Amino acid sequence: MDLKRVLVGIFALTLHSTKKLLYGKKVIITVLVALFVAAVMGYAGSQSHDPLNDGTNLMDTLILFFFMPVMAMIFGSSLIRDEIDDKSITHVATAPLDRAFSYLGYYLPLAIVVALSMVAISSVGMLAFFGQHGFGTESLEIYLAFIALVVIGSFVYSSLFLAISVLFNKPVMVGLFYAFIWEGYIGSLPGAIQNASVKHYLRSLGSRWVEFGDISRWDQASSAWGSAALLLGLTVFLLVLGAYLFREKELA
């Protein structure tokens, strides 16, 4: 295997996919979501008498609980399927680079763009809320903790929804089910069933990193090391699975 050729091929596909994602219509959704989050958190900030706890709860509910999986689903579920439908994936199918490596050229830009989108949305929300109360050490710690969580979440959810886009012919429908039904509803039920959601392990990490809000007092959290190991293992497993399926898939 020519390592240089593999790295050059991955880089070229990563650059191509990054440009496509950054200049695509889905970026408009990021802007609209950011404006919505700014409006909600701005209004909530004007009514809050306990900004550290109230702001943390909003970041937890609005960003980590809801928009994190939704944005990854919007960007990732149809990424490969769209290229199959419009035939632009032909250059990948006919390239000398092994498709398993080409798959990384889709995953890396997807995870990066989702992370950038979530960092932007989180930053706008934090500014709209805490800008009315002044930024201090505590609010900065809250901000940095949630930035770390959404970046981690971006890489995990991207691996999930990109694998879904290869595995299913109707990936958007499956993505919608997972984001809204599984993560949004089943993952919120009491008991062990919520352990089967990515959100549970992200919030478990957050419960160790954030000292304010309901997340800091969440008694159902898993251990930090266990959560980190599971999220890493899940990401690697989904990448391997997705790469294998992509290599074997008929792209015509």
C-alpha positions, 0 to 999 in steps of 0.5 A, spaced: 500 500 500 502 506 497 501 510 504 503 517 500 497 516 495 492 514 500 494 520 504 493 524 498 487 521 496 484 522 503 486 529 503 483 531 496 476 528 498 476 531 504 477 538 501 472 536 496 467 534 501 468 540 506 467 545 500 461 542 498 458 542 506 461 549 507 458 552 501 451 548 501 444 550 502 445 546 509 449 552 512 443 556 511 440 551 516 445 553 521 444 560 521 437 559 522 438 555 528 443 560 531 438 565 530 433 561 533 437 559 539 440 566 540 432 569 540 430 563 545 436 564 550 436 572 549 429 572 552 430 567 557 437 571 559 432 577 560 428 573 565 433 569 569 434 571 576 439 565 577 443 565 570 449 560 572 443 554 573 438 557 568 443 558 562 446 551 564 440 548 563 438 551 557 445 549 554 443 542 556 436 542 553 437 546 547 444 544 545 446 538 547 439 534 548 436 537 541 440 540 536 446 536 537 443 530 534 439 534 529 444 538 526 449 531 525 443 528 522 441 534 517 449 534 515 450 527 515 444 522 513 444 524 506 451 526 505 453 520 501 446 518 498 446 525 495 452 524 491 449 517 489 443 520 486 446 526 483 452 521 480 457 526 483 460 520 486 462 517 480 469 519 481 470 516 487 467 509 485 472 509 479 478 512 483 484 508 484 484 509 492 480 504 496 473 506 498 474 504 505 479 510 505 475 514 501 470 513 506 474 517 511 474 523 506 467 523 507 467 522 515 473 527 516 469 534 513 463 532 516 465 531 523 469 538 522 463 542 519 458 539 524 463 541 530 464 548 527 456 549 526 455 546 533 461 551 536 457 557 532 450 555 535 453 554 542 457 561 542 451 565 539 447 562 545 452 563 550 453 570 548 445 572 548 444 569 555 450 571 559 452 577 555 446 580 559 449 578 566 456 579 564 461 573 563 465 571 569 470 565 571 464 560 572 460 562 565 467 561 561 467 554 564 460 552 562 462 555 555 468 551 555 465 545 557 459 545 552 464 546 547 468 540 548 461 536 549 459 538 542 465 537 539 466 530 541 458 529 540 460 532 533 465 526 531 460 521 534 454 523 531 457 524 524 460 517 524 453 514 526 449 518 521 454 517 515 454 509 517 446 510 516 447 514 509 451 507 507 446 502 510 439 504 508 436 507 502 432 512 505 437 514 510 434 521 512 427 517 514 432 513 519 436 519 521 429 522 523 427 516 527 434 516 531 434 523 532 427 525 534 424 518 537 430 514 539 435 520 542 429 525 543 424 520 547 426 513 548 433 516 551 429 520 556 425 514 559 428 513 566 431 506 567 437 503 563 434 504 556 437 511 556 444 508 556 443 506 549 443 513 547 449 517 545 446 523 549 446 519 555 454 518 555 455 525 553 451 528 558 455 523 563 461 527 561 458 533 562 456 531 569 463 531 571 465 537 567 459 542 569 458 544 576 451 548 575 444 546 573 441 539 573 446 536 569 451 537 575 446 533 579 444 528 574 444 521 579 443 517 573 450 519 569 455 513 568 462 514 569 467 519 566 472 514 563 467 509 562 463 514 557 469 516 554 471 509 552 464 507 550 464 513 545 470 512 542 469 505 541 462 506 538 465 511 533 471 507 531 466 501 530 461 505 526 467 508 522 469 501 520 462 498 519 461 504 514 467 503 511 466 496 509 459 497 507 461 503 503 467 499 499 462 493 498 456 498 496 454 498 489 454 506 487 451 506 480 
